Amino acid sequence: MEKDRNFEMSQVEQPSHYKGFPKQTWEMMIDIWGKEKFITYCQINAFKYKMRAGDKPNEPAEKDLAKARWYLNKIKELEAQ
């Protein structure tokens, strides 16, 4: 089970479909729109993932909750800077 959770977290934190860029996508978003707008984006996405957790067919609720946690943690990280 722990191995599955680690795989899931790697997919949340660094999905393979975003690895072809010189920077993380979220870093480019900050460069383009600024930190405050990106924080708002994170708040909205965390809300979205919490609201739909467990509603996607064949997807565990934990996956959406992990994504929500990622966004909430990113907010804390950015606000601490």
Secondary structure, DSSP 8 states (H G I E B T S, - for coil): -HHHHHHHHHHHHS-GGGTTSSS-HHHHHHHHH-HHHHHHHHHHHHHHHHHHTT-STT--HHHHHHHHHHHHHHHHHHHT-
